[in-house]
Each structure stands twice: as C-alpha cells, then as structure tokens.
Amino acid sequence: MRRVALFAGLFVLAACQPMPDDKDTMTDPTSCIAPRLQGSVGQRIATLDPVQLPDPKRIIGPGTAVTMDYRPERLNVQHDAAGIIIRIFCG
C-alpha cells in the first residue's frame, strides 16, 4: 500500500509541471514559430519558402518518414498529397 501511495504522490508532482507560456514561445528567438504560422494552414505548401523558415524545421508530406524525438524548438509543417498545409506544430 505504501508503494501505491508513493507512486501516486510522484504522479501528482509530475503532473504539476508548469506549461510554457505562448508569449514566451512568440518572443524567444530560439523557440518554435509555429503559433505565428497558423494562418498558413489550408494554403498551398508553395506559399511557404523553406529557405525563409528557421532551422530546425521539417516539411512532412504523405508517407514521409520522421523520427519520434521531441524537439520543442523544431518547426514541423505537414501537408497532404494535394500540397495543402494541414498542420503546423512544434516538436
């Protein structure tokens, strides 16, 4: 019973970690700019110039192999087979 209480306590502490503020993401030059690009969702991928996007970045099309590592500063732009941006996110 003590182990259950110990693990439950640790779980509660882990759940209390602070979440990053969107304002910090917007002003920190080393962070991901996905929040600023949400207006591009629904547009053609050609409207975004990959050279203009900050590194690290990934352009993800249908069937593109991607790693599962999480990098909060990395910009991900996902598009469908028609070349329409369907998601822009950090990680």
NORCOR-V249841 format. One record per pair of residues at least 12 apart in sequence whose ideal C-beta (glycine too) atoms are under 7 Angstrom apart, sorted by the first residue. I is the first residue (numbers start at 1). J is the second residue. If there is no record, write none. Layout:
BEGIN
I|J  I|J
END
This chain:
BEGIN
22|35  30|73  31|73  32|72  32|73  32|74  32|75  32|90  33|54  33|75  34|75  34|88  34|89  34|90  37|88  38|88  40|85  40|88  41|85  41|86  41|87  41|88  42|84  42|85  43|85  44|83  44|84  45|79  45|83  45|85  46|83  48|77  53|75  54|75  56|71  56|73  56|74  57|74  57|75  58|74  58|76  59|77  60|76  60|77  60|78  61|79  62|80  62|81  70|91  71|91  72|90  72|91  74|90  74|91  75|90  76|89  76|91
END
